[in-house]
Amino acid sequence: MLNNAEWLLQLNYIDFIRDIGKEFSVNKMLTAECFKKRLEVGLSFFEFNYMLMQAYDFLYLNRNYDCSLELGGDDQWSNILAGADLIRRKEQKPAFALTFALLTKADGTKMGKTAGGALWLDPKKTSPYEFYQYFRNVDDADVIKFLKLLTFLPMDEIEKLSGLEGAEINKAKEILAYEVTSLVHGKEEADNAVSATKALFSGGGNIDNAPTTEITDCNMNICDLLVACSLTKSKGEARRLIAGGGVSIGDNKISDDSFCISKELLDENSSFLIRKGKKTFHRVIVK
């Protein structure tokens, strides 16, 4: 594993433009699909240079590590081909590109931090429960595609699931969420996520596995609490969520953003449940 900052940060711009930039035709670059789309909304010089930088990465790896194949999402096709062509020009060697379908949502946008709503593999950034819930609540149109791309279920089993309609599609979502969570976080965490989901949504299972935040102030304002639980990014967002009727504690909807929690909310475990919208639950423990 290498960090391309090791060589990119050492580049001299004049040398780079003279030695690498001369190998690129602006007219040809503008025919690339990635640039044609960006031209409609505005293409910065930094973005235009990205193809040169990625192509140089491929050339550097070929020269220093004998790398002759670059893999990437199919939105990187033009950049990878540019690198393969640069290697042929500079080194007189063959080089190759291999791309794969992007993981996109039903609306055609890709899943990732650039598109917003990133789903992290790191459990510190996206807990196993949140990870499970993401796939449990994907769009109906995405379920079968994700089962094919992200799990090792036999294709004939997936084909049977593709026949489910209406409320029955939830069975396929549960299988998808469990399989992907098991692959990324292990079977134990997947089982915990299922148990927490049952506890929160149907009254069974173990609530201890639900996402939890511990606080020490039993009189915390509801907006501060939402931020502390990472249910909102700011108090302003919290106030808007409350105004829209999107916050409940237990079975009680919170309508006043000046509301403060109190000991009366606590159960025998000194905890209570706060809900954002219909599907996002969070357990709060007061120490």
KAJOSUL-V320277 format. One record per backbone hydrogen bond with DSSP energy under -1.0 kcal/mol. CO is the residue of the C=O (numbers start at 0). NH is the residue of the N-H. Records with the same first field share a line. If there is no record, write none. Layout:
CO->NH, NH
//
This chain:
2->5
3->7
4->8
7->10
11->15
12->16
13->17
14->18
15->19, 20
19->22
20->23
24->28
25->29
27->30
28->31
31->35
32->36
33->37
34->38
37->41
43->47
44->48
48->52
49->53
50->54
51->55
52->56
53->57
54->58
55->59
56->60
57->61
58->62
59->63
60->64, 66
61->65
67->95
69->97
71->99
72->75
75->79
76->80
77->81
78->82
79->83
80->84
81->85
82->86
83->87
84->88
85->89
86->90
95->69
97->71
99->73
101->103
102->110
104->107
108->104
121->124, 125
126->130
127->131
128->132
129->133
130->134
131->135
132->136
138->141
141->145
142->146
143->147
144->148
145->149
146->150
153->157
154->158
155->159
156->160
157->161
159->162
160->163
164->167
165->168
166->169
167->170
168->172
169->173
170->174
171->175
172->176
173->177
174->178
175->179
176->180
177->181
178->182
179->183
180->184
181->185
185->189
186->190
187->191
188->192
189->193
190->194
191->195
192->196
193->197
194->198
195->199
196->200
197->201, 203
205->208
206->209
210->282
212->284
214->286
216->219
219->260
220->224
221->225
222->226
223->227
224->228
225->230, 231
226->229
233->237
234->238
235->239
236->240
237->241
238->242
239->243
240->245
241->244
245->276
246->253
247->274
248->251
251->248
255->258
258->221
261->264
262->265
266->269
269->285
270->266
271->283
272->249
273->281
274->247
275->279
279->275
281->273
282->212
283->271
284->214
//
